[in-house]
């Protein structure tokens, strides 16, 4: 195994699946990208995007742009910027992944009311979704592929169908985590990044094979429009993170105060704000990430908070060690929904454990050798400073935990 190199500032290593580079001081490209935020004239960046969107303003009171939302993550802030800062008239789209929490539905309903927007929901046949999940679980060890695929294709399909060329996204994951591009590159949405990184190398068409029962009728709603259609309309997807100083914690807290966004504790991270709409992302999906890559979402959250100088590297490592091996809570929900048993899914997922990070000490007993185990805590900072995320609700809103079904 190649030597593992850790960033001197954050907790990421050269094994990050999006790719990292290091400068002569041992600082990773993600940290250096974040430092770029301190050098930019953000008022000028706002002027830049205002000029950029001017030609897209409808002269007939039609929609100016498309904004995809889930009811959590950066949905509120993105829509706030589009409507109240850029003064655009958006058509909002939302893909139903069927893993909905009661809290997510509440936040989505509140978003629709507070922002007074039209929303198009995509409710794919749930039987087809379950077949797709079984296929992606078997082929690539993912239970979340359909959700990412649906969330990233629906806005583009809608842009084609309604001939609305402008789509807005929040921040670019590859930029925020590993500094894949500079803000000044003004990077936009691409088919290639979606396939290579979001979809783990698999387009919808790639799921169909002779050894599978999936048909074209079951995956057609996930097929990306052709380049010919995209180019004929001039569709482009802009990332607001290029033009606004991105700080998810600060932005969420603004949305809590201004729009009554609701939050919840999670079992596997300290961040109460992200992915409150989904029972799977911060649970089973996060566990699979740990199996494959030797780190989980809590490391992403911790690195982000280091870069915003809200916690030290040592405090961040303590948080990672505290949360990353926590048990998941909602496996039974997922198994009941998909129609499989827990032993079956555990067997399937064990095939995707990365042997760099896991050692089978006896049948079905595994020892974690992940990235955090290679980093030592310093003796100082024995206690984590008081560091709070607002918790004003719960995923199930005090009810029994069940996926909330709507539309189908």
C-alpha positions in Angstrom: 0.0 0.0 0.0 1.3 3.5 -0.9 2.3 5.7 2.0 -0.7 7.5 3.5 -0.2 11.2 3.8 -2.4 13.4 6.0 -2.9 17.1 5.6 -1.2 19.2 8.3 -4.3 21.3 8.8 -7.3 19.1 8.3 -8.0 15.3 8.6 -8.1 14.4 4.9 -5.5 12.1 3.4 -4.2 11.3 -0.1 -6.7 8.4 -0.1 -9.6 10.8 -0.5 -11.7 9.4 -3.4 -12.0 12.8 -5.1 -8.2 13.3 -5.1 -6.0 15.6 -3.1 -2.7 17.4 -3.7 -0.4 18.8 -1.1 1.8 21.9 -1.1 5.4 22.1 0.1 4.1 22.7 3.7 2.0 19.5 3.7 -1.3 21.4 3.4 -3.9 19.9 1.2 -5.5 21.5 -1.9 -8.9 21.6 -0.1 -7.5 23.7 2.7 -5.7 26.0 0.3 -8.9 26.3 -1.7 -10.7 27.4 1.4 -8.1 30.0 2.1 -8.9 31.5 -1.3 -12.2 32.6 0.2 -10.3 35.1 2.4 -8.7 36.7 -0.7 -11.7 37.2 -2.9 -13.8 40.4 -3.3 -17.2 38.9 -2.6 -19.1 42.1 -3.5 -17.5 41.9 -6.9 -18.4 38.2 -7.2 -22.0 39.2 -6.5 -21.8 41.8 -9.3 -20.4 39.1 -11.6 -23.3 36.7 -11.1 -25.8 39.5 -11.3 -24.4 40.3 -14.8 -24.3 36.6 -15.7 -28.0 36.0 -14.9 -29.3 39.2 -16.5 -30.0 37.7 -19.9 -31.9 34.8 -18.3 -34.6 37.0 -16.7 -37.9 36.2 -18.4 -39.7 39.1 -20.1 -43.0 37.3 -20.0 -43.3 36.5 -16.2 -42.3 33.0 -16.9 -39.7 31.0 -14.8 -36.2 32.4 -15.0 -34.4 29.3 -13.7 -34.7 25.9 -12.0 -33.6 25.2 -8.4 -33.5 21.5 -7.1 -34.4 21.0 -3.5 -34.7 18.2 -1.0 -36.0 20.1 2.1 -32.6 19.9 3.8 -28.9 20.5 3.1 -28.5 23.8 1.2 -32.0 23.9 -0.2 -33.2 26.8 1.9 -30.1 29.0 1.4 -29.9 28.3 -2.3 -33.5 29.3 -2.8 -33.1 32.3 -0.6 -30.2 33.6 -2.7 -32.0 32.9 -6.0 -35.3 34.6 -4.9 -34.3 37.3 -2.5 -30.7 38.3 -3.5 -30.7 37.7 -7.3 -34.5 38.5 -7.5 -35.2 35.6 -9.9 -38.4 33.6 -10.4 -37.5 29.9 -10.0 -39.3 26.7 -10.8 -38.4 24.3 -8.0 -38.0 20.6 -8.5 -37.7 17.8 -6.0 -36.9 14.1 -6.5 -38.7 11.7 -4.1 -36.2 9.1 -2.9 -38.8 7.3 -0.7 -36.5 7.5 2.3 -38.3 10.6 3.6 -38.3 11.6 7.3 -41.3 13.3 8.8 -39.0 16.3 9.5 -37.9 16.4 5.9 -41.5 16.6 4.6 -42.2 19.3 7.2 -39.2 21.3 6.0 -40.1 20.9 2.4 -43.7 22.0 3.0 -42.4 25.0 5.0 -40.0 25.9 2.2 -42.8 25.9 -0.4 -44.9 28.2 1.8 -42.2 30.6 2.9 -40.7 31.0 -0.5 -44.1 30.9 -2.3 -42.8 28.8 -5.2 -44.1 26.2 -7.7 -42.7 22.7 -7.2 -42.5 19.8 -9.5 -42.1 16.4 -7.7 -40.7 13.3 -9.3 -42.3 10.2 -7.9 -40.7 7.3 -9.8 -42.5 4.0 -9.6 -41.4 2.6 -6.2 -41.2 -0.9 -7.6 -38.7 0.3 -10.2 -36.8 2.2 -7.5 -36.5 -0.9 -5.4 -35.2 -3.0 -8.3 -32.6 -0.3 -9.1 -31.5 -0.2 -5.4 -31.1 -4.0 -5.4 -29.0 -3.7 -8.6 -26.8 -0.9 -7.3 -26.4 -2.7 -4.0 -25.1 -5.8 -5.8 -23.0 -4.1 -8.4 -21.4 -1.1 -6.7 -22.3 -1.5 -3.0 -24.6 1.5 -3.0 -28.2 2.0 -1.6 -28.2 5.7 -2.5 -27.3 5.7 -6.2 -30.9 6.2 -7.3 -31.3 9.2 -5.0 -28.2 11.0 -6.3 -29.1 10.1 -9.9 -32.6 11.4 -9.5 -31.6 14.6 -7.8 -29.1 15.4 -10.4 -31.0 14.4 -13.5 -34.4 15.9 -12.7 -33.4 19.5 -13.0 -31.7 18.9 -16.4 -34.7 17.0 -17.7 -37.0 19.8 -16.5 -34.8 22.4 -18.2 -35.2 20.5 -21.4 -38.9 20.0 -21.1 -39.7 23.6 -20.1 -36.9 25.2 -22.2 -35.5 26.9 -19.1 -31.7 27.1 -19.7 -30.5 28.2 -16.2 -30.1 25.8 -13.2 -28.8 26.8 -9.8 -26.9 24.5 -7.4 -25.4 25.2 -4.0 -21.7 24.5 -3.6 -19.5 22.2 -5.7 -18.6 19.1 -3.5 -15.2 18.6 -5.3 -14.3 22.3 -4.7 -15.4 22.4 -1.1 -13.8 19.2 0.0 -10.6 18.8 -2.0 -10.1 22.1 -3.9 -10.6 20.5 -7.3 -11.0 24.0 -8.9 -10.6 27.6 -8.0 -13.6 29.9 -7.4 -12.3 32.0 -10.3 -12.7 29.0 -12.7 -16.4 29.6 -12.4 -16.9 25.9 -12.8 -20.3 24.8 -14.0 -22.4 21.6 -14.0 -21.0 18.8 -16.2 -22.2 15.4 -17.3 -18.7 13.9 -16.7 -18.4 15.0 -13.0 -21.9 13.7 -12.3 -21.0 10.2 -13.8 -17.5 9.9 -12.4 -18.1 11.1 -8.9 -21.8 11.4 -8.0 -22.8 8.2 -9.8 -19.6 6.2 -9.0 -18.9 5.7 -12.7 -22.4 4.3 -13.6 -25.0 6.1 -15.7 -28.5 4.6 -15.7 -27.9 2.8 -19.0 -24.9 1.1 -17.4 -27.1 -0.7 -14.9 -28.7 -2.8 -17.6 -26.9 -6.1 -18.3 -27.6 -9.7 -19.3 -27.3 -10.8 -15.7 -29.9 -8.4 -14.3 -33.7 -8.0 -14.6 -33.7 -4.2 -15.0 -35.3 -3.0 -18.2 -35.1 0.3 -20.0 -38.6 1.1 -18.9 -37.5 1.0 -15.3 -34.4 3.3 -15.7 -35.6 5.8 -18.3 -36.4 8.5 -15.8 -32.7 8.5 -14.7 -31.3 8.9 -18.2 -29.5 12.2 -18.8 -30.6 14.3 -21.7 -28.4 14.2 -24.8 -25.7 16.8 -25.4 -27.7 17.8 -28.5 -30.8 18.7 -26.5 -28.7 20.4 -23.8 -26.8 22.5 -26.3 -29.9 23.4 -28.4 -31.4 25.1 -25.3 -28.1 26.3 -23.9 -28.6 24.7 -20.5 -26.0 25.5 -17.9 -25.8 24.8 -14.2 -24.2 27.5 -11.9 -22.8 26.8 -8.5 -23.6 29.6 -6.0 -20.5 28.6 -4.0 -18.4 30.4 -6.7 -20.1 33.7 -6.0 -21.1 33.6 -2.3 -18.8 32.8 0.6 -20.0 29.3 1.5 -20.4 28.4 5.1 -23.0 25.8 5.7 -23.2 26.2 9.5 -23.6 29.9 9.3 -26.1 29.7 6.4 -28.2 27.1 8.1 -28.4 29.2 11.3 -29.6 32.1 9.2 -32.3 29.9 7.7 -33.4 28.7 11.1 -33.8 32.3 12.3 -35.4 33.6 9.1 -37.5 30.7 7.8 -37.9 28.4 10.8 -35.8 25.6 9.3 -36.0 22.5 11.5 -33.0 20.4 12.6 -32.2 17.1 14.3 -29.5 15.2 16.1 -27.8 12.4 14.3 -26.2 9.3 15.7 -23.1 9.5 13.5 -22.1 13.1 13.4 -22.2 16.3 15.4 -23.8 18.4 12.5 -27.6 18.7 13.1 -28.3 20.5 9.8 -27.4 18.3 6.8 -29.6 15.5 5.4 -32.5 15.9 7.9 -34.8 14.8 5.1 -33.5 11.3 4.7 -33.4 8.2 7.0 -30.6 6.6 4.9 -28.0 9.2 4.1 -26.5 9.7 7.6 -27.2 6.1 8.5 -26.8 3.1 6.2 -25.2 5.2 3.4 -22.7 6.7 5.8 -21.8 3.3 7.1 -21.1 2.1 3.6 -18.8 5.1 3.0 -16.8 4.0 6.1 -16.6 0.5 4.7 -15.3 1.6 1.4 -13.1 4.6 2.2 -12.1 4.3 5.8 -13.8 7.6 6.8 -17.3 8.8 7.0 -19.4 12.0 6.9 -18.3 13.1 10.3 -14.8 13.6 8.9 -16.2 15.8 6.1 -18.0 17.9 8.7 -14.9 18.0 11.0 -12.6 19.1 8.1 -15.1 21.8 7.1 -15.2 23.2 10.7 -11.4 23.2 11.0 -11.2 25.3 7.9 -13.7 27.7 9.3 -11.5 27.9 12.4 -14.3 26.9 14.7 -12.4 23.9 16.1 -8.8 22.7 16.2 -7.5 19.7 14.4 -7.2 17.8 17.6 -10.8 18.6 18.6 -11.9 17.5 15.1 -10.2 14.2 15.5 -11.9 13.6 18.9 -15.2 14.2 17.2 -14.4 11.8 14.4 -13.3 9.1 16.9 -16.5 9.7 18.9 -19.0 9.3 16.1 -17.6 7.3 13.1 -18.1 3.8 14.6 -21.5 4.5 16.1 -24.2 2.0 15.3 -26.8 2.8 12.6 -30.4 3.1 13.8 -32.6 2.6 10.8 -31.3 -0.6 9.1 -34.6 -2.4 9.9 -36.6 0.3 8.2 -34.5 0.0 5.0 -34.7 -3.8 5.0 -38.5 -3.8 5.4 -38.8 -1.3 2.6 -36.6 -3.2 0.2 -37.9 -6.7 1.2 -34.6 -8.2 2.4 -33.3 -9.3 5.8 -30.5 -7.8 7.8 -28.2 -10.8 7.4 -28.6 -10.5 3.6 -27.7 -6.9 3.4 -24.8 -7.3 5.8 -23.4 -10.1 3.7 -23.7 -8.0 0.5 -22.0 -5.0 2.1 -19.2 -7.0 3.6 -18.1 -7.7 0.0 -17.4 -4.0 -0.4 -15.3 -3.5 2.8 -12.0 -2.1 1.8 -9.3 -4.4 3.1 -7.0 -1.4 3.6 -9.3 -0.3 6.4 -10.9 -3.5 7.7 -9.5 -6.8 8.9 -11.7 -9.9 9.4 -10.5 -11.3 12.7 -13.0 -14.2 12.6 -16.0 -15.0 10.5 -18.2 -11.8 10.4 -16.1 -10.1 13.0 -14.2 -7.1 11.7 -11.6 -4.8 13.1 -11.5 -1.2 11.9 -8.1 0.0 10.7 -9.5 3.2 9.1 -7.8 6.6 8.6 -8.6 8.0 12.1 -6.8 5.0 13.7 -3.5 6.3 12.1 -3.8 9.7 13.7 -2.9 10.3 17.3 -4.7 12.7 19.7 -2.5 15.3 21.3 -2.6 15.4 25.1 -3.7 19.0 25.1 -7.3 19.9 24.4 -8.5 17.1 26.6 -12.0 18.6 26.4 -13.7 19.8 23.3 -14.7 23.4 23.5 -18.3 24.2 23.8 -19.4 23.9 20.3 -23.1 23.8 19.4 -25.4 23.1 16.6 -29.0 24.1 17.1 -31.3 21.2 17.7 -34.9 22.3 17.5 -36.7 19.1 16.4 -36.3 15.4 15.6 -36.3 13.3 12.4 -39.6 11.6 13.3 -41.3 14.6 14.9 -42.1 12.5 18.0 -43.8 9.7 15.9 -42.7 6.2 15.2 -39.9 6.0 12.6 -41.3 5.2 9.2 -40.5 6.3 5.7 -43.1 9.0 4.7 -44.7 8.1 1.4 -46.3 10.7 -0.8 -47.3 10.7 -4.5 -47.3 6.9 -4.9 
